[in-house]
Amino acid sequence: MVRLIDGHPIADAASLPNHPRLVQASARFLAQPDTVPEGPLIYACQGEIASIDGLGVAAQAATDATSIAVAAATPPVVLCASDATTCLIVAIVAAGSPGVARIIHHDEHTTRSRAALQQTVAGLGCRHTAKLWLVGAYAEADGVGSKVLLQLLGFLHACTARLEVQLCCAGSHNTAADGAPRCTALALHLPSLEARPAAPPPDQRGPWIPARAAQWAFRGAVSAESQLRQVLFALPERQLHVTLYGGRPPLPHAHQFAAVMLALEDEQLLQHCSTSPLHEPPHFVADQRASLRWLLQQAGPPEAVEHSFSWEGGWWRHNSATPVADAVASAARLAGTAVGTGAAP
């Protein structure tokens, strides 16, 4: 059940973005600075769920989402996602055991996937109310953003998790008079829980963006259904863990597809790869080319490798690369599979 700021449940999911309090919250959010706060940046690419793991004692002792954020963020941590035009960014913070602090970058594929939607609310029970932020999914002519928003809201409205909506800057409220999205990014600062419409510079989004963006080609090694790939920031060692597939992708013709796409002119590539080609950021085409080039460089059998990184005051230093031998375990790590989803059957 989605709950509003004052704790009253809404009648239906579709009416949520138009609630007067959330319309006001969107206006305040859009007036915030568009700079990302300082601190370790936990970034979710499209199709990823980035979480703080190992909240442990801090989570159990906390009484609400604000206190869990304060307890977990020393020094402050920033949950962030960007470049969400028709995509939808979801951030959730909740107290309790094990405690939750995560940000998800949903797209039209993941919001049609039951597994990916369940990952969104994994670990959320009924004892504690989670705080929820939604940004993106502007109302473009083809209706992709509207479908993404309604699918996500419908699922959240039906699930058993207790959710208190802090922000829903999406749909028509995230669409300017000229049809452009008003905001495509969310930076959530822990411990203050201040939300900003801020995107990091392309070179500061996090480690190994091209490889992470190309993981769609390894979907057959995990599941036939779209699932969210997991990025974990582990406490107390404060290390970022990302499990990536490499090697020749099992998806048929992936290499051929990458070669064909790379041969296109920039405008053709933009039109082919984007659901909103008029409103992509300047680095969009460069991102696509970097991920396609990475894909073409892959050879040998597919292999899952867990990479760990430590924050060095402005960048992530690569610490280790550990092959994940168990195929089932590697699939679960890559997809971020969890038990106790809190979802309605």
Buried (B, 14 or more C-beta within 10 A) or exposed (E): BBBBBEEEEBEEBBEBBEBEEBEEBBEEBBEBEEEBBEBBBBBBBBBBBBBBBBBBEBBBBBEBBBBBBBBBBEEBBBBBBBBBBBBBBBBBBBBBBEBBBBBBBBBBBBBBBEBBBBBBBBBBBEEBBBBBBBBBBBBBEEEBBBBBBBBBBBBBBBBBBBBBBBBBBBBEBBBEEEEBBBBBBBBBBBBEBBBBBBBBEBEBBBBBBBBBBBBBBBBEBBBEBBBBBBBBBBBEEBBBBBBBBBBBBBBEEBBEBBEEBBEBEEEEBBEEBBBBBEBBBEBBBEBBBBBBEBBBEBEEEBBBBBBBBBBEEEEBEEEEEEEBEEEEEBBBBBBBBBEEBBBEE
